[in-house]
């Protein structure tokens, strides 16, 4: 375990590894495509080494929903192309 040490009022960036099994990935993508939003939950425990008291655990969690962006629908009406080439269209 890599410890993050900083003084009071300091801010530290922490990387959180995430693993997804390939077999579950297609289900996840399909599920995301069918929904307008997705639920999430993050649970973690901070271990803090306090003087005299020793290492203490501070659990926390956060949950909510995040909107899933959708591709816009585009329609083109009344378009007529007589010629189409690498340099242009008529």
Buried (B, 14 or more C-beta within 10 A) or exposed (E): EEEEEEEEEEEEEEEEEEEEEEEEEEEEEEEEEEEEEEEEEEEEEEEEEEEEEEEEEEEEEEEEEEEEEEEEEEEEEEEEEEEEEEEEEE
